[in-house]
């Protein structure tokens, strides 16, 4: 008999319901579908009921099977957090670059000095699949402790066909073995490798004619991304790469207008990208075109913070009708953190998003940004039971307390996979018992 789990007495449930067909925009981002004093019933890996305490108990009373009970008294319950933009799989670290930046070096100057993406490329090329797996798994474990249940992972530190495939194969193995679901993105167009600095067009040819077909043949990615930026890939090169990916079934994403106003936001709208990410320097015209085309803005305030740059204009984008999602941008150089709750804090404090907008951006809109909103991102009947219990009385509390991990319990596919010290009757041991059923 399949186990039934009953989460009861939650102080507040953030259901974020009613936005599975399209992401939340504008004032809709303030509507979290709050349920005060509620309960959730899970069967197998699916939510079968969500409502008030009284309604939930009445539903449970009709069941032929006694459920396992998780007492969420005093707790906040949200959908599992979703990180829509990470560079999860890589080797090595770049802590020395912090000192360079503090001494005034820019991102492009560090890149030109052999640091940045190119340094990580050297480390990743030298690493075996086993080493990449182990290093990346540690990062995934930390993501889980911060309430992330699904994330997107890009390649882009190989920059050869063999090494890009190596990264994507590691991401696939992690997806098969770890509690967190991983959605993969091919990003061979992350930088021009040193061996092609004098002939970037040849590298673009390799990406289009060799890498993309190899990725598609092994079905290693859902999306194709490109770093469209001054000194990296031009608008014209980016468009060719993204269109080539589309022909092979890969959905476009784009690193757009991070360092200069280049027109990446406009290109995202033109090629029908599911998302445009970074957008620190996006033009008003680009924002308007994204809103018209329904391109999701995946904003990365932690990256701006770590690089000591002004963040993207989230308020302008929301007011223009652009759906906004949030992400850590976890990578070895410009945002080395797995704490999506911290990024949510930054979104409030540095980008002036409201706590409600931040939660919508980190759940249902992030789900849309990776094409998974039909399954995850909200607490609704029929969706996967990916949930987070926070040691917080309400959703405002988790943004009021910044830099603190308030995650109490993480439930993935109906199983407790992290935390659970509040559970009855035997605390964490009982949580593990549920997880093993």
KAMO-V10662 format. One record per residue. N is the residue number from 0. RES is the residue in one small letter. PSI is psi in whole degrees, -180 to 180 (999 if undefined). Layout:
{{N RES PSI} {N RES PSI}}
This chain:
{{0 x 136} {1 x 139} {2 x 145} {3 x 133} {4 x 132} {5 x 111} {6 x 115} {7 x 158} {8 x 25} {9 x 135} {10 x -39} {11 x 138} {12 x 128} {13 x 99} {14 x -27} {15 x 40} {16 x 162} {17 x 15} {18 x 26} {19 x -28} {20 x -33} {21 x 152} {22 x 161} {23 x 139} {24 x 159} {25 x -133} {26 x -22} {27 x -28} {28 x -16} {29 x -15} {30 x 104} {31 x 2} {32 x 48} {33 x 139} {34 x 115} {35 x 132} {36 x 74} {37 x 179} {38 x 157} {39 x 136} {40 x 133} {41 x 133} {42 x 129} {43 x -119} {44 x 15} {45 x 151} {46 x 127} {47 x -14} {48 x 142} {49 x 132} {50 x -164} {51 x 165} {52 x -46} {53 x -43} {54 x -41} {55 x -44} {56 x -39} {57 x -38} {58 x -45} {59 x -36} {60 x -19} {61 x -8} {62 x 143} {63 x -21} {64 x 137} {65 x 126} {66 x 158} {67 x 136} {68 x 130} {69 x 115} {70 x 110} {71 x 28} {72 x 130} {73 x 4} {74 x 157} {75 x 136} {76 x 128} {77 x 167} {78 x 156} {79 x 138} {80 x 149} {81 x 124} {82 x 110} {83 x 7} {84 x 101} {85 x 158} {86 x 67} {87 x -44} {88 x 110} {89 x 170} {90 x 150} {91 x -177} {92 x 169} {93 x 46} {94 x -24} {95 x -23} {96 x -23} {97 x -46} {98 x -39} {99 x -44} {100 x -39} {101 x -23} {102 x 3} {103 x -2} {104 x 137} {105 x 169} {106 x -46} {107 x -37} {108 x -40} {109 x -41} {110 x -45} {111 x -22} {112 x 6} {113 x 6} {114 x -154} {115 x -142} {116 x -38} {117 x -34} {118 x -45} {119 x -31} {120 x -45} {121 x -46} {122 x -40} {123 x -38} {124 x -37} {125 x -19} {126 x 145} {127 x 166} {128 x -37} {129 x -43} {130 x -45} {131 x -40} {132 x -49} {133 x -43} {134 x -41} {135 x -34} {136 x -38} {137 x -40} {138 x -41} {139 x -41} {140 x -40} {141 x -40} {142 x -44} {143 x -41} {144 x -22} {145 x 12} {146 x 9} {147 x 126} {148 x -15} {149 x 140} {150 x 158} {151 x 141} {152 x 127} {153 x 151} {154 x -161} {155 x 0} {156 x 13} {157 x -55} {158 x 20} {159 x 160} {160 x -46} {161 x -41} {162 x -31} {163 x -43} {164 x -36} {165 x -47} {166 x -45} {167 x -34} {168 x -37} {169 x -43} {170 x -40} {171 x -43} {172 x -39} {173 x -41} {174 x -37} {175 x -22} {176 x -18} {177 x 157} {178 x -35} {179 x 136} {180 x 137} {181 x 129} {182 x 122} {183 x 145} {184 x 131} {185 x 127} {186 x 54} {187 x -25} {188 x 58} {189 x -30} {190 x 161} {191 x 116} {192 x 156} {193 x -38} {194 x -10} {195 x 16} {196 x -34} {197 x -7} {198 x 66} {199 x -28} {200 x -33} {201 x -38} {202 x -41} {203 x -41} {204 x -43} {205 x -43} {206 x -47} {207 x -45} {208 x -21} {209 x -54} {210 x -53} {211 x -47} {212 x -36} {213 x -41} {214 x -45} {215 x -38} {216 x -39} {217 x -1} {218 x 50} {219 x -9} {220 x 155} {221 x -34} {222 x 160} {223 x 127} {224 x 159} {225 x 142} {226 x 90} {227 x 101} {228 x 154} {229 x 129} {230 x -1} {231 x -101} {232 x 132} {233 x 169} {234 x -47} {235 x -44} {236 x -42} {237 x -43} {238 x -42} {239 x -43} {240 x -46} {241 x -39} {242 x -37} {243 x -39} {244 x -41} {245 x -40} {246 x -23} {247 x 8} {248 x 9} {249 x 128} {250 x 134} {251 x 139} {252 x 163} {253 x 132} {254 x 111} {255 x 135} {256 x 46} {257 x -44} {258 x -39} {259 x 164} {260 x 99} {261 x -19} {262 x 16} {263 x -35} {264 x -42} {265 x -40} {266 x -39} {267 x -43} {268 x -40} {269 x -44} {270 x -2} {271 x 39} {272 x 145} {273 x -31} {274 x 155} {275 x 132} {276 x 154} {277 x -89} {278 x 26} {279 x -32} {280 x 22} {281 x 140} {282 x 162} {283 x -38} {284 x -41} {285 x -41} {286 x -43} {287 x -41} {288 x -37} {289 x -44} {290 x -44} {291 x -38} {292 x -8} {293 x 24} {294 x 131} {295 x 133} {296 x 111} {297 x 108} {298 x 146} {299 x 70} {300 x -24} {301 x -34} {302 x -46} {303 x -42} {304 x -48} {305 x -32} {306 x 1} {307 x 44} {308 x 161} {309 x 136} {310 x 171} {311 x 155} {312 x 79} {313 x -42} {314 x -43} {315 x -41} {316 x -45} {317 x -44} {318 x -25} {319 x -7} {320 x 15} {321 x 129} {322 x 131} {323 x 132} {324 x 166} {325 x 156} {326 x 159} {327 x -31} {328 x 36} {329 x 120} {330 x 169} {331 x -11} {332 x -44} {333 x -4} {334 x 76} {335 x 67} {336 x 148} {337 x 6} {338 x 92} {339 x -36} {340 x -35} {341 x -41} {342 x -38} {343 x -40} {344 x -47} {345 x -38} {346 x -37} {347 x -52} {348 x -32} {349 x -23} {350 x 0} {351 x 27} {352 x 150} {353 x 159} {354 x -35} {355 x -45} {356 x -39} {357 x -42} {358 x -41} {359 x -39} {360 x -26} {361 x 1} {362 x -89} {363 x -40} {364 x -36} {365 x -37} {366 x -42} {367 x -36} {368 x -17} {369 x 16} {370 x 28} {371 x 16} {372 x -20} {373 x -19} {374 x -33} {375 x 175} {376 x -11} {377 x 163} {378 x 94} {379 x 151} {380 x 131} {381 x -19} {382 x 163} {383 x 143} {384 x 72} {385 x 110} {386 x 155} {387 x 132} {388 x 122} {389 x 144} {390 x 70} {391 x 142} {392 x -22} {393 x 172} {394 x -26} {395 x -31} {396 x -34} {397 x -21} {398 x -27} {399 x -36} {400 x 100} {401 x 148} {402 x 15} {403 x 133} {404 x 105} {405 x 8} {406 x 126} {407 x -46} {408 x 138} {409 x 129} {410 x 125} {411 x 125} {412 x 37} {413 x 4} {414 x 139} {415 x 120} {416 x -9} {417 x 144} {418 x -151} {419 x 23} {420 x -16} {421 x -6} {422 x 151} {423 x 144} {424 x -13} {425 x 32} {426 x -136} {427 x -34} {428 x -38} {429 x -37} {430 x -43} {431 x -35} {432 x -45} {433 x -44} {434 x -25} {435 x -3} {436 x 999}}
